[in-house]
Amino acid sequence: MKHLSLALVALLLSTTAFGAEPAPPAEPPDVQAESNVWDTLVPKDWDPRAEYEAISKEIYGENSPDQLDDTDARAVQLFDAMQDAWSNAPLRQDLNDTALTLPGFVVPLEGDDKHLREFLLVPYFGACIHFPPPPRNQVVLVKMQGEGMPVDMMWDAVEIEGTLKVDSQDTEYGTAGYVLEAESAGLYKGDE
């Protein structure tokens, strides 16, 4: 049997931001020029792997976590410590009030049977629902203007256009580091 704790930590370390080296922003930041807008949301000097290694060493000492049983209390301690670190992941303050178009996947929060008015936008399908949530610098709370985004779009990859605010918000599915005041939503078309 695979160790649950190692699998959960691996999932925490599997977001698109890891190992990313986003280019320094221009004045004002030109996030449209980035090859991956999600990488742009992560401060260049933040290394989540180094953070994991430091937390793991503090909890396990010189022992490797993959050599211990899932019932070991340290596995739960490591998972909780990583969740806390992800909920407090650093944000790019210089991106406040930046206009951008952000592709991603929807985790619904508020709406009715026809429209979503608030939802989380995440970089990969299933984030925040099927897996532990990504770091807060990879979760965006979208607040749609007007009647909202049509509900039937929530099953597909979408592109949301609006103004990004640096404003950490706790939700039932995880902590969002940014709020996108959205003007429009459409299906993701990629590089046409």
VOMI-78495 format. One record per residue: residue number from 1; z, x, y of N, C-alpha, C in turn. Coordinates in nm, 4 decimals, padded with zeros to 6 digits. Layout:
# residues N
ATOM num      n_z      n_x      n_y     ca_z     ca_x     ca_y      c_z      c_x      c_y
ATOM NUM        Z        X        Y        Z        X        Y        Z        X        Y
...
END
This chain:
# residues 192
ATOM num      n_z      n_x      n_y     ca_z     ca_x     ca_y      c_z      c_x      c_y
ATOM   1  00.0000  00.0840 -00.1198  00.0000  00.0000  00.0000  00.0000  00.0875  00.1247
ATOM   2 -00.0875  00.0549  00.2190 -00.0908  00.1310  00.3431  00.0332  00.0994  00.4239
ATOM   3  00.0747  00.1930  00.5002  00.1926  00.1720  00.5841  00.1568  00.0849  00.7030
ATOM   4  00.2274 -00.0260  00.7178  00.2035 -00.1199  00.8265  00.2236 -00.0528  00.9612
ATOM   5  00.3276  00.0256  00.9736  00.3559  00.0870  01.1028  00.2437  00.1789  01.1457
ATOM   6  00.1891  00.2558  01.0547  00.0795  00.3452  01.0886 -00.0436  00.2648  01.1274
ATOM   7 -00.0692  00.1557  01.0589 -00.1836  00.0708  01.0909 -00.1683  00.0097  01.2297
ATOM   8 -00.0489 -00.0372  01.2635 -00.0269 -00.0961  01.3954 -00.0432  00.0069  01.5058
ATOM   9  00.0086  00.1255  01.4839 -00.0067  00.2314  01.5832 -00.1534  00.2692  01.5972
ATOM  10 -00.2251  00.2742  01.4860 -00.3682  00.3053  01.4920 -00.4421  00.2011  01.5752
ATOM  11 -00.4051  00.0743  01.5598 -00.4682 -00.0308  01.6393 -00.4366 -00.0133  01.7865
ATOM  12 -00.3127  00.0254  01.8171 -00.2750  00.0468  01.9559 -00.3559  00.1602  02.0174
ATOM  13 -00.3929  00.2577  01.9369 -00.4661  00.3727  01.9867 -00.6170  00.3551  01.9810
ATOM  14 -00.6655  00.2350  01.9487 -00.8084  00.2176  01.9263 -00.8828  00.1482  02.0392
ATOM  15 -00.8272  00.1385  02.1597 -00.9022  00.0732  02.2666 -01.0091  00.1661  02.3196
ATOM  16 -01.0998  00.1125  02.3935 -01.2135  00.1899  02.4434 -01.1726  00.2964  02.5426
ATOM  17 -01.0544  00.2871  02.6012 -01.0168  00.3804  02.7066 -00.9765  00.5168  02.6545
ATOM  18 -00.9441  00.5299  02.5284 -00.8890  00.6544  02.4791 -00.9931  00.7629  02.4761
ATOM  19 -00.9535  00.8754  02.5308 -01.0431  00.9883  02.5354 -01.1465  00.9757  02.6461
ATOM  20 -01.1419  00.8673  02.7219 -01.2398  00.8450  02.8264 -01.2096  00.9349  02.9454
ATOM  21 -01.3132  00.9814  03.0073 -01.3011  01.0645  03.1260 -01.3831  00.9987  03.2366
ATOM  22 -01.3294  00.8898  03.2997 -01.4085  00.8248  03.4028 -01.4286  00.9172  03.5226
ATOM  23 -01.5440  00.9046  03.5856 -01.5730  00.9848  03.7028 -01.4823  00.9431  03.8163
ATOM  24 -01.4433  01.0385  03.9035 -01.3602  01.0005  04.0171 -01.4349  00.9005  04.1036
ATOM  25 -01.3631  00.8020  04.1604 -01.4307  00.6995  04.2386 -01.4823  00.7543  04.3717
ATOM  26 -01.5947  00.6978  04.4171 -01.6449  00.7278  04.5504 -01.5609  00.6481  04.6488
ATOM  27 -01.5816  00.6678  04.7758 -01.5094  00.5907  04.8765 -01.6049  00.4884  04.9355
ATOM  28 -01.5939  00.3603  04.9183 -01.5060  00.2920  04.8237 -01.5555  00.3106  04.6808
ATOM  29 -01.4698  00.2812  04.5821 -01.5092  00.3032  04.4427 -01.6352  00.2248  04.4069
ATOM  30 -01.7281  00.2913  04.3415 -01.8517  00.2267  04.2984 -01.8431  00.2052  04.1478
ATOM  31 -01.7680  00.1029  04.1065 -01.7465  00.0820  03.9644 -01.8733  00.0393  03.8926
ATOM  32 -01.9723 -00.0102  03.9641 -02.0971 -00.0493  03.8990 -02.1716  00.0718  03.8444
ATOM  33 -02.1482  00.1907  03.9021 -02.2199  00.3101  03.8592 -02.1605  00.3723  03.7328
ATOM  34 -02.0429  00.3296  03.6929 -01.9795  00.3848  03.5734 -02.0550  00.3411  03.4484
ATOM  35 -02.0552  00.4275  03.3471 -02.1217  00.3914  03.2222 -02.0426  00.2844  03.1471
ATOM  36 -01.9135  00.2796  03.1655 -01.8291  00.1795  03.1026 -01.7235  00.1368  03.2040
ATOM  37 -01.7384  00.0170  03.2580 -01.6469 -00.0305  03.3617 -01.5032 -00.0336  03.3102
ATOM  38 -01.4830 -00.0606  03.1820 -01.3470 -00.0634  03.1274 -01.2808  00.0734  03.1390
ATOM  39 -01.3575  00.1795  03.1180 -01.3020  00.3146  03.1339 -01.2604  00.3404  03.2779
ATOM  40 -01.3297  00.2789  03.3709 -01.3001  00.2952  03.5126 -01.1606  00.2425  03.5471
ATOM  41 -01.1118  00.1457  03.4724 -00.9810  00.0860  03.5008 -00.8639  00.1747  03.4592
ATOM  42 -00.8925  00.2820  03.3871 -00.7889  00.3718  03.3361 -00.7821  00.4972  03.4232
ATOM  43 -00.6628  00.5325  03.4746 -00.6525  00.6568  03.5516 -00.6988  00.7767  03.4690
ATOM  44 -00.7720  00.8652  03.5341 -00.8313  00.9800  03.4663 -00.7267  01.0677  03.3989
ATOM  45 -00.6102  01.0820  03.4568 -00.5096  01.1744  03.4033 -00.4178  01.1115  03.2974
ATOM  46 -00.4424  00.9845  03.2596 -00.3562  00.9212  03.1597 -00.4103  00.9492  03.0205
ATOM  47 -00.3250  01.0040  02.9356 -00.3633  01.0372  02.7988 -00.2741  00.9591  02.7025
ATOM  48 -00.3214  00.8453  02.6514 -00.2369  00.7636  02.5640 -00.2018  00.8337  02.4338
ATOM  49 -00.2867  00.9221  02.3852 -00.2549  00.9945  02.2613 -00.1361  01.0872  02.2825
ATOM  50 -00.1318  01.1552  02.3955 -00.0185  01.2427  02.4261  00.1093  01.1611  02.4404
ATOM  51  00.0973  01.0419  02.4982  00.2135  00.9542  02.5117  00.2642  00.9116  02.3740
ATOM  52  00.1718  00.8745  02.2849  00.2098  00.8377  02.1489  00.2790  00.9544  02.0782
ATOM  53  00.2210  01.0734  02.0899  00.2785  01.1906  02.0223  00.4192  01.2199  02.0727
ATOM  54  00.4422  01.2069  02.2034  00.5753  01.2319  02.2602  00.6758  01.1286  02.2095
ATOM  55  00.6363  01.0023  02.2074  00.7260  00.8963  02.1587  00.7527  00.9146  02.0098
ATOM  56  00.6492  00.9447  01.9344  00.6643  00.9654  01.7904  00.7577  01.0825  01.7611
ATOM  57  00.7417  01.1918  01.8337  00.8271  01.3090  01.8116  00.9725  01.2779  01.8457
ATOM  58  00.9922  01.1991  01.9517  01.1282  01.1606  01.9917  01.1950  01.0768  01.8822
ATOM  59  01.1199  00.9884  01.8194  01.1759  00.8978  01.7183  01.1845  00.9635  01.5808
ATOM  60  01.0794  01.0339  01.5409  01.0705  01.0890  01.4059  01.1058  01.2369  01.3968
ATOM  61  01.1174  01.3049  01.5092  01.1398  01.4486  01.5043  01.0152  01.5172  01.4522
ATOM  62  01.0334  01.6114  01.3643  00.9199  01.6859  01.3092  00.8534  01.6133  01.1916
ATOM  63  00.9137  01.5047  01.1412  00.8542  01.4286  01.0309  00.7321  01.3525  01.0807
ATOM  64  00.6357  01.3362  00.9955  00.5175  01.2579  01.0280  00.5452  01.1112  00.9982
ATOM  65  00.5136  01.0194  01.0913  00.5397  00.8773  01.0663  00.4669  00.8236  00.9440
ATOM  66  00.3545  00.8828  00.9041  00.2800  00.8295  00.7900  00.3460  00.8638  00.6563
ATOM  67  00.4502  00.9450  00.6579  00.5210  00.9800  00.5345  00.6435  00.8924  00.5112
ATOM  68  00.6672  00.7993  00.5995  00.7857  00.7150  00.5901  00.7469  00.5723  00.5531
ATOM  69  00.8396  00.5002  00.4976  00.8173  00.3639  00.4518  00.8198  00.2652  00.5685
ATOM  70  00.7454  00.1554  00.5548  00.7427  00.0522  00.6583  00.8796 -00.0087  00.6848
ATOM  71  00.9659 -00.0077  00.5871  01.0976 -00.0671  00.6063  01.1899  00.0251  00.6853
ATOM  72  01.1461  00.1469  00.7123  01.2240  00.2404  00.7930  01.2391  00.1820  00.9337
ATOM  73  01.3603  00.1742  00.9841  01.3874  00.1162  01.1162  01.3130  00.1909  01.2258
ATOM  74  01.2786  00.3159  01.2018  01.2067  00.3931  01.3033  01.0644  00.3414  01.3225
ATOM  75  01.0066  00.2798  01.2199  00.8716  00.2226  01.2348  00.8743  00.1110  01.3387
ATOM  76  00.9747  00.0249  01.3311  00.9892 -00.0829  01.4295  01.0193 -00.0239  01.5665
ATOM  77  01.1031  00.0790  01.5712  01.1364  00.1447  01.6973  01.0103  00.2052  01.7614
ATOM  78  00.9253  00.2681  01.6808  00.8015  00.3267  01.7318  00.7090  00.2181  01.7851
ATOM  79  00.6920  00.1106  01.7092  00.6061  00.0009  01.7533  00.6566 -00.0564  01.8858
ATOM  80  00.7876 -00.0813  01.8951  00.8449 -00.1361  02.0188  00.8275 -00.0401  02.1366
ATOM  81  00.8471  00.0885  02.1116  00.8316  00.1885  02.2177  00.6871  00.1945  02.2659
ATOM  82  00.5921  00.1850  02.1731  00.4513  00.1877  02.2124  00.4135  00.0599  02.2884
ATOM  83  00.4651 -00.0542  02.2459  00.4386 -00.1786  02.3183  00.4917 -00.1684  02.4613
ATOM  84  00.6109 -00.1106  02.4770  00.6681 -00.0923  02.6098  00.5803  00.0016  02.6926
ATOM  85  00.5348  00.1111  02.6322  00.4479  00.2056  02.7027  00.3174  00.1385  02.7438
ATOM  86  00.2590  00.0568  02.6560  00.1335 -00.0113  02.6872  00.1535 -00.1141  02.7981
ATOM  87  00.2692 -00.1811  02.7989  00.2982 -00.2807  02.9027  00.3195 -00.2165  03.0388
ATOM  88  00.3440 -00.0864  03.0407  00.3666 -00.0131  03.1653  00.2616  00.0952  03.1884
ATOM  89  00.1480  00.0855  03.1199  00.0414  00.1841  03.1355  00.0006  00.1920  03.2828
ATOM  90 -00.0357  00.3109  03.3303 -00.0691  00.3273  03.4720 -00.1974  00.2541  03.5107
ATOM  91 -00.2035  00.2167  03.6371 -00.3162  00.1418  03.6913 -00.3851  00.2229  03.8004
ATOM  92 -00.5079  00.1886  03.8298 -00.5838  00.2533  03.9375 -00.5621  00.1757  04.0671
ATOM  93 -00.4654  00.2178  04.1469 -00.4343  00.1504  04.2731 -00.5527  00.1517  04.3693
ATOM  94 -00.6369  00.2542  04.3613 -00.7517  00.2661  04.4510 -00.8595  00.1608  04.4251
ATOM  95 -00.8476  00.0864  04.3154 -00.9462 -00.0173  04.2848 -00.9105 -00.1534  04.3446
ATOM  96 -00.7964 -00.1625  04.4128 -00.7554 -00.2896  04.4718 -00.8618 -00.3384  04.5699
ATOM  97 -00.8967 -00.4645  04.5602 -00.9967 -00.5299  04.6457 -01.1383 -00.4772  04.6230
ATOM  98 -01.1674 -00.4347  04.5003 -01.3006 -00.3866  04.4652 -01.3829 -00.4994  04.4037
ATOM  99 -01.5041 -00.5187  04.4544 -01.5963 -00.6163  04.3955 -01.6581 -00.5537  04.2716
ATOM 100 -01.6597 -00.6281  04.1615 -01.7215 -00.5766  04.0398 -01.7615 -00.6880  03.9458
ATOM 101 -01.8479 -00.6505  03.8526 -01.8865 -00.7386  03.7429 -01.8324 -00.6744  03.6166
ATOM 102 -01.7519 -00.7486  03.5430 -01.6833 -00.6944  03.4258 -01.7235 -00.7722  03.3007
ATOM 103 -01.7817 -00.7045  03.2014 -01.8126 -00.7706  03.0748 -01.6891 -00.7719  02.9861
ATOM 104 -01.6820 -00.8651  02.8938 -01.5688 -00.8655  02.8016 -01.5602 -00.9922  02.7200
ATOM 105 -01.4434 -01.0082  02.6592 -01.4160 -01.1215  02.5718 -01.2981 -01.2002  02.6261
ATOM 106 -01.2989 -01.3301  02.6017 -01.2054 -01.4246  02.6621 -01.0883 -01.4561  02.5696
ATOM 107 -00.9690 -01.4567  02.6292 -00.8487 -01.5093  02.5643 -00.8006 -01.6215  02.6565
ATOM 108 -00.8218 -01.7494  02.6188 -00.7938 -01.8609  02.7097 -00.6448 -01.8770  02.7403
ATOM 109 -00.6165 -01.9137  02.8660 -00.4791 -01.9401  02.9084 -00.4628 -02.0799  02.9668
ATOM 110 -00.5510 -02.1168  03.0618 -00.5332 -02.2442  03.1297 -00.6675 -02.3106  03.1546
ATOM 111 -00.6717 -02.4396  03.1298 -00.7936 -02.5159  03.1538 -00.7835 -02.6523  03.0893
ATOM 112 -00.8992 -02.7142  03.0701 -00.9042 -02.8436  03.0034 -01.0123 -02.8373  02.8961
ATOM 113 -01.0577 -02.9518  02.8477 -01.1549 -02.9509  02.7389 -01.2967 -02.9126  02.7846
ATOM 114 -01.3175 -02.8962  02.9153 -01.4499 -02.8610  02.9655 -01.4559 -02.7255  03.0357
ATOM 115 -01.3458 -02.6836  03.0988 -01.3482 -02.5619  03.1792 -01.2200 -02.4803  03.1628
ATOM 116 -01.2359 -02.3484  03.1678 -01.1220 -02.2563  03.1715 -01.1049 -02.2094  03.3152
ATOM 117 -00.9831 -02.2186  03.3648 -00.9563 -02.1733  03.5008 -00.8855 -02.0380  03.5022
ATOM 118 -00.8084 -02.0103  03.3967 -00.7431 -01.8804  03.3837 -00.7568 -01.8321  03.2406
ATOM 119 -00.7877 -01.7027  03.2280 -00.7981 -01.6432  03.0950 -00.7848 -01.4919  03.1074
ATOM 120 -00.7541 -01.4286  02.9964 -00.7537 -01.2839  02.9920 -00.8935 -01.2381  02.9543
ATOM 121 -00.9372 -01.1297  03.0152 -01.0625 -01.0650  02.9780 -01.0242 -00.9306  02.9180
ATOM 122 -01.0761 -00.9038  02.7986 -01.0406 -00.7826  02.7244 -01.1692 -00.7135  02.6771
ATOM 123 -01.1616 -00.5826  02.6470 -01.2834 -00.5083  02.6153 -01.3386 -00.5269  02.4750
ATOM 124 -01.2625 -00.5844  02.3833 -01.3126 -00.6030  02.2473 -01.2638 -00.7356  02.1916
ATOM 125 -01.3431 -00.7927  02.1020 -01.3141 -00.9231  02.0442 -01.1837 -00.9189  01.9646
ATOM 126 -01.0991 -01.0188  01.9831 -00.9748 -01.0311  01.9076 -00.8553 -00.9647  01.9722
ATOM 127 -00.8763 -00.8898  02.0800 -00.7638 -00.8251  02.1477 -00.6670 -00.9325  02.1954
ATOM 128 -00.5404 -00.9076  02.1832 -00.4325 -00.9956  02.2273 -00.4063 -01.1123  02.1324
ATOM 129 -00.4947 -01.1392  02.0383 -00.4717 -01.2498  01.9455 -00.4554 -01.1969  01.8038
ATOM 130 -00.5534 -01.1244  01.7543 -00.5493 -01.0755  01.6171 -00.4842 -00.9388  01.6037
ATOM 131 -00.4699 -00.8652  01.7139 -00.4129 -00.7321  01.7131 -00.3048 -00.7245  01.8206
ATOM 132 -00.2230 -00.6209  01.8187 -00.1347 -00.6026  01.9352 -00.2214 -00.5884  02.0603
ATOM 133 -00.1709 -00.6320  02.1753 -00.2535 -00.6255  02.2967 -00.2829 -00.4821  02.3368
ATOM 134 -00.3974 -00.4615  02.4031 -00.4303 -00.3292  02.4553 -00.3334 -00.2912  02.5684
ATOM 135 -00.3401 -00.1671  02.6160 -00.2609 -00.1288  02.7331 -00.2967 -00.2180  02.8515
ATOM 136 -00.2024 -00.2356  02.9432 -00.2265 -00.3281  03.0541 -00.3444 -00.2864  03.1409
ATOM 137 -00.3817 -00.1581  03.1390 -00.4980 -00.1168  03.2182 -00.6298 -00.1517  03.1479
ATOM 138 -00.6204 -00.2238  03.0361 -00.7376 -00.2721  02.9636 -00.7319 -00.4234  02.9430
ATOM 139 -00.6470 -00.4905  03.0216 -00.6351 -00.6364  03.0167 -00.6431 -00.6876  03.1606
ATOM 140 -00.7348 -00.7822  03.1847 -00.7557 -00.8374  03.3186 -00.7319 -00.9880  03.3133
ATOM 141 -00.6450 -01.0362  03.4022 -00.6227 -01.1799  03.4164 -00.7295 -01.2335  03.5119
ATOM 142 -00.8129 -01.3250  03.4630 -00.9208 -01.3832  03.5436 -00.8757 -01.5178  03.5961
ATOM 143 -00.8913 -01.5364  03.7271 -00.8632 -01.6645  03.7920 -00.9945 -01.7123  03.8522
ATOM 144 -01.0523 -01.8143  03.7893 -01.1829 -01.8665  03.8314 -01.1685 -01.9554  03.9535
ATOM 145 -01.2622 -01.9435  04.0451 -01.2698 -02.0338  04.1584 -01.3380 -02.1625  04.1133
ATOM 146 -01.3166 -02.2680  04.1874 -01.3824 -02.3951  04.1572 -01.3321 -02.4571  04.0284
ATOM 147 -01.4238 -02.5241  03.9563 -01.3824 -02.5943  03.8350 -01.3591 -02.5015  03.7167
ATOM 148 -01.4059 -02.3771  03.7251 -01.3807 -02.2807  03.6185 -01.5047 -02.2484  03.5372
ATOM 149 -01.4830 -02.1737  03.4306 -01.5902 -02.1331  03.3402 -01.6037 -02.2374  03.2286
ATOM 150 -01.7253 -02.2754  03.1912 -01.7410 -02.3715  03.0815 -01.6730 -02.3209  02.9535
ATOM 151 -01.5979 -02.4071  02.8878 -01.5224 -02.3726  02.7676 -01.6115 -02.3161  02.6577
ATOM 152 -01.7328 -02.3687  02.6443 -01.8188 -02.3238  02.5348 -01.8615 -02.1774  02.5476
ATOM 153 -01.8393 -02.1146  02.6634 -01.8722 -01.9735  02.6810 -01.7655 -01.8810  02.6234
ATOM 154 -01.6476 -01.9342  02.5931 -01.5370 -01.8468  02.5538 -01.5554 -01.7816  02.4170
ATOM 155 -01.6530 -01.8232  02.3401 -01.6753 -01.7657  02.2075 -01.7726 -01.6493  02.2095
ATOM 156 -01.8330 -01.6250  02.3244 -01.9330 -01.5191  02.3385 -01.8828 -01.4113  02.4342
ATOM 157 -01.9515 -01.2975  02.4338 -01.9246 -01.1958  02.5352 -01.9727 -01.2514  02.6692
ATOM 158 -01.8931 -01.2299  02.7723 -01.9232 -01.2839  02.9044 -01.9246 -01.1722  03.0091
ATOM 159 -01.9791 -01.2035  03.1236 -01.9717 -01.1174  03.2417 -01.9079 -01.1987  03.3523
ATOM 160 -01.8035 -01.1430  03.4110 -01.7319 -01.2114  03.5170 -01.7478 -01.1304  03.6446
ATOM 161 -01.7855 -01.1971  03.7516 -01.8051 -01.1312  03.8806 -01.6994 -01.1787  03.9784
ATOM 162 -01.6384 -01.0839  04.0492 -01.5378 -01.1206  04.1462 -01.4757 -01.0001  04.2132
ATOM 163 -01.3552 -01.0197  04.2641 -01.2826 -00.9155  04.3346 -01.1589 -00.8788  04.2546
ATOM 164 -01.1455 -00.7500  04.2244 -01.0348 -00.6995  04.1443 -00.9127 -00.6739  04.2317
ATOM 165 -00.7978 -00.7187  04.1836 -00.6692 -00.6936  04.2488 -00.5821 -00.6161  04.1503
ATOM 166 -00.5110 -00.5167  04.2000 -00.4150 -00.4439  04.1168 -00.2852 -00.5229  04.1253
ATOM 167 -00.2544 -00.5966  04.0186 -00.1410 -00.6884  04.0202 -00.1003 -00.7177  03.8762
ATOM 168  00.0019 -00.6514  03.8285  00.0457 -00.6676  03.6899  00.1054 -00.8066  03.6672
ATOM 169  00.0587 -00.8718  03.5604  00.1025 -01.0079  03.5281  00.1346 -01.0170  03.3793
ATOM 170  00.2528 -01.0672  03.3455  00.2881 -01.0909  03.2055  00.2360 -01.2276  03.1641
ATOM 171  00.1729 -01.2331  03.0465  00.1248 -01.3595  02.9912  00.1771 -01.3723  02.8486
ATOM 172  00.1545 -01.4847  02.7881  00.1998 -01.5054  02.6509  00.1279 -01.4150  02.5513
ATOM 173  00.0147 -01.3579  02.5896 -00.0625 -01.2730  02.4989 -00.0570 -01.1243  02.5330
ATOM 174  00.0157 -01.0889  02.6365  00.0261 -00.9486  02.6744  00.0304 -00.9337  02.8249
ATOM 175  00.0443 -00.8106  02.8689  00.0520 -00.7799  03.0112 -00.0851 -00.7401  03.0635
ATOM 176 -00.1271 -00.8074  03.1700 -00.2522 -00.7735  03.2382 -00.2181 -00.6864  03.3582
ATOM 177 -00.2884 -00.5755  03.3735 -00.2632 -00.4866  03.4859 -00.3403 -00.5244  03.6104
ATOM 178 -00.4436 -00.6035  03.5910 -00.5310 -00.6399  03.7022 -00.5534 -00.7906  03.7024
ATOM 179 -00.5852 -00.8433  03.8210 -00.6270 -00.9823  03.8365 -00.7670 -00.9794  03.8962
ATOM 180 -00.8585 -01.0546  03.8357 -00.9937 -01.0668  03.8880 -01.0091 -01.2062  03.9465
ATOM 181 -01.0226 -01.2116  04.0797 -01.0482 -01.3389  04.1467 -01.1971 -01.3642  04.1331
ATOM 182 -01.2320 -01.4482  04.0357 -01.3709 -01.4605  03.9918 -01.4494 -01.5649  04.0692
ATOM 183 -01.5711 -01.5255  04.1051 -01.6636 -01.6146  04.1741 -01.7635 -01.6753  04.0777
ATOM 184 -01.7974 -01.5999  03.9712 -01.8956 -01.6541  03.8766 -01.8716 -01.5960  03.7372
ATOM 185 -01.9215 -01.6694  03.6392 -01.9131 -01.6271  03.4985 -02.0461 -01.6599  03.4325
ATOM 186 -02.0890 -01.5689  03.3455 -02.2115 -01.5908  03.2717 -02.2040 -01.5228  03.1370
ATOM 187 -02.2977 -01.5530  03.0511 -02.3038 -01.4852  02.9226 -02.3480 -01.3409  02.9433
ATOM 188 -02.2914 -01.2494  02.8688 -02.3245 -01.1076  02.8795 -02.4668 -01.0844  02.8325
ATOM 189 -02.5445 -01.0166  02.9142 -02.6843 -00.9898  02.8796 -02.7100 -00.8437  02.8557
ATOM 190 -02.6117 -00.7573  02.8794 -02.6294 -00.6154  02.8575 -02.7225 -00.5552  02.9605
ATOM 191 -02.7798 -00.4414  02.9255 -02.8740 -00.3735  03.0156 -03.0132 -00.4305  02.9942
ATOM 192 -03.0524 -00.5175  03.0820 -03.1849 -00.5798  03.0709 -03.2885 -00.4969  03.1406
END
